[in-house]
Amino acid sequence: MMNDETDFTDKKRLREKAEKLLNEKKNTEYALSMEADANKLLHELQVHQIELEMQNEELRQAYEVAETAQKKYTMLFDLSPMGYFSLDPDGVICDLNFTGAKMLGERRFSLINSNFKLFVSDDSKPVFNDFFKKVYISNSKESCKVMLGHDDKSLCQVYIEGVVTEDEQKCLLSVVDISKF
């Protein structure tokens, strides 16, 4: 009697045997293909993880640089012995430091959106208005001396230098108390 494996005359059995071998071969190739795909995917995920770690490190360093810059800004701006103001073209205070608020005799954040001209004494308003006009017309640094005060109360005599920013058209003022000189 002939063995199943060697009987090549029975077309039906031969076909079944060939399909069985093909399926086994496909399963083996599929498994190898899946393993290769899995290895490729694992490699891509590992590379992506390293890229993310590198980006995270870069962001952490950028955060540290920004934090250092903010501390420096706080020291230079907020804690300066000179008053700093940023005014819009109408004289409205957009920003100021603590020294500037102290010169005006108010809390810093209550002064935002107040008009700086309200804190210039009536006698000094013409000088300040002329200075403010010139600083916008000339687009160069201008200066003046005025008395700060409101509600008939004098606060201090100050020397002001101002310049207008090109991009936002804001007037940046540095204000020094000269009443003790």
C-alpha positions in Angstrom: 0.0 0.0 0.0 1.2 3.5 -0.8 1.8 6.1 1.7 -0.4 9.3 1.6 2.7 11.5 1.2 3.9 9.7 -1.9 0.6 9.3 -3.7 0.8 12.0 -6.4 -1.9 10.4 -8.6 -4.9 11.3 -6.5 -5.6 14.9 -7.6 -8.0 15.6 -4.8 -5.5 14.5 -2.1 -2.7 16.2 -3.9 -4.7 19.5 -3.9 -5.6 19.2 -0.2 -2.0 18.4 0.7 -0.7 21.4 -1.4 -3.2 23.7 0.2 -2.3 22.5 3.7 1.4 23.1 3.0 0.6 26.5 1.5 -1.4 27.4 4.6 1.4 26.3 6.9 3.9 28.2 4.8 1.6 31.3 4.9 1.2 31.0 8.6 5.0 30.8 9.0 5.5 33.7 6.6 2.7 35.6 8.3 4.2 35.0 11.7 7.7 36.1 10.5 6.1 39.1 8.8 4.2 39.9 12.0 7.4 39.6 14.0 9.2 41.9 11.6 6.4 44.4 11.7 6.3 44.2 15.5 10.1 44.7 15.6 9.8 47.6 13.2 7.0 49.1 15.3 8.9 48.6 18.5 11.9 50.4 17.0 9.8 53.3 15.8 8.2 53.6 19.3 11.6 53.6 20.9 12.9 56.2 18.6 9.8 58.3 19.2 10.2 57.9 22.9 13.8 59.2 22.7 12.7 62.1 20.6 10.0 63.0 23.2 12.5 62.7 26.0 14.9 65.1 24.1 12.0 67.5 23.4 11.1 67.3 27.1 14.6 68.1 28.1 14.7 71.1 25.7 11.4 72.4 27.1 12.7 72.0 30.6 15.8 74.0 29.8 13.7 76.7 28.0 11.5 76.9 31.1 14.5 77.4 33.3 15.8 80.2 31.0 12.4 81.8 31.0 12.2 81.6 34.8 15.6 83.2 35.1 14.6 85.9 32.7 11.4 86.6 34.6 13.4 86.9 37.9 15.7 89.3 36.2 12.8 91.3 34.8 11.2 91.5 38.2 14.4 92.8 39.7 15.0 95.3 37.0 11.5 96.5 36.5 9.5 96.0 39.7 12.1 96.6 42.3 13.9 99.5 40.5 14.4 102.7 42.6 13.0 104.6 39.6 9.4 104.7 38.6 8.5 103.0 35.2 5.3 103.6 33.4 3.8 102.5 30.1 1.2 104.9 28.8 -1.1 104.7 25.8 -1.4 107.7 23.4 -4.2 109.2 25.7 -2.0 109.0 28.8 -3.7 106.0 30.3 -1.4 103.8 32.4 -1.0 100.4 30.8 1.7 99.1 33.2 3.9 100.5 36.0 6.3 99.2 38.6 6.0 99.4 42.4 8.1 102.5 42.7 5.9 104.3 40.2 2.8 103.4 42.2 4.5 104.6 45.4 5.2 108.0 43.7 1.5 108.3 42.8 0.5 107.3 46.3 -1.7 104.4 45.2 -1.7 100.7 45.0 -0.1 99.4 41.8 -3.0 97.5 40.3 -5.5 100.1 41.1 -3.6 102.5 38.9 -3.8 100.4 35.7 -6.2 102.1 33.3 -6.0 105.4 35.2 -4.9 108.4 33.3 -1.4 109.5 34.4 -2.3 113.2 33.7 -4.7 113.0 36.7 -1.6 112.7 39.0 0.2 115.7 37.5 -0.3 118.9 39.6 -2.4 121.6 37.9 0.6 123.9 37.8 2.6 121.3 35.9 0.0 120.1 33.5 1.0 122.5 30.7 4.6 121.3 30.9 3.6 117.7 31.0 1.1 118.0 28.1 3.8 119.8 26.0 6.3 117.0 26.8 3.8 114.3 26.0 2.9 115.8 22.7 6.6 116.2 21.8 7.5 112.7 22.6 4.8 111.4 20.2 5.7 113.9 17.4 9.5 113.6 17.6 9.7 109.9 18.0 12.8 110.5 20.1 13.6 110.7 23.8 12.2 113.8 25.5 12.3 115.0 29.1 10.6 117.4 31.6 10.3 118.2 35.3 6.9 118.3 36.8 5.2 118.2 40.2 3.1 115.1 40.9 0.0 115.6 42.9 -3.8 115.4 42.9 -6.7 116.7 44.9 -4.7 119.8 45.8 -2.1 117.5 47.5 1.5 117.7 46.2 3.3 114.3 46.1 6.8 115.0 44.8 8.8 116.8 42.1 10.0 114.4 39.4 12.2 114.3 36.4 10.6 112.4 33.5 12.2 110.9 30.4 10.0 109.3 27.8 10.2 107.6 24.5 7.5 106.0 22.2 7.7 102.4 21.1 7.5 102.0 17.4 5.4 98.8 17.4 2.7 99.5 20.0 2.8 103.3 20.0 3.1 103.3 23.8 5.0 105.9 25.7 7.6 104.5 28.1 8.4 106.8 31.0 11.2 106.7 33.5 10.3 108.9 36.5 12.9 109.9 39.2 11.9 111.7 42.4 14.1 114.8 42.6 12.2 116.6 45.4 15.1 115.8 47.8 17.8 117.4 45.6 
